[in-house]
């Protein structure tokens, strides 16, 4: 399957620390996206990185992509309690009609 | 800000009954999706819809499922004969380019 798979499955850190989540996928991609989900809510798009990009920033978010290793990482700097959520990577695969999500990383930021 | 809306927010049904979940995607979006998330688990792709037809479907999307865009605004998921294992959150999403916009989900409980 083409799914992204994140690690770690769960991460607990103190407010102010950085949080790093990793994602691996199996097929070729056009882009890779990261989404956030607060408990029981819909997913919210965070950032998209194209297959020809290696790094992208958005506010406190930094995403890297290594297509040779079929992996990506999401770094949240200076985390806040409000960052507590599940984070998912998503890949589009070929054709672009089938955005597939990984299993997610549950991040808990302690105040 | 435009948003994807889903109804009902929660539906309880008896096994074997038919259920219709409704979604109103963002008005200028052309690609529509249904996903399923069993409690605490991954977000599973069910089906994508473009140009009034299914563009991709997963192995989960078997003959008991169907989708329809009955008018210019609604996008529905029908489950013909519900099973206990259909209990989950069902998310609708739409997109214009790559970023998916999700609704808040419909929680289906099958008794």
Interface residues (C-beta under 8 A of the other chain):
Chain A: X30 X31 X33 X35 X37 X40 X41 X42 X43 X44 X45 X48 X88 X90 X92 X95 X96 X97 X98 X99 X100 X101 X102 X103 X104
Chain B: X4 X31 X33 X35 X41 X42 X43 X44 X45 X48 X50 X55 X56 X58 X89 X91 X93 X98 X99 X100 X101 X102 X103 X104 X105
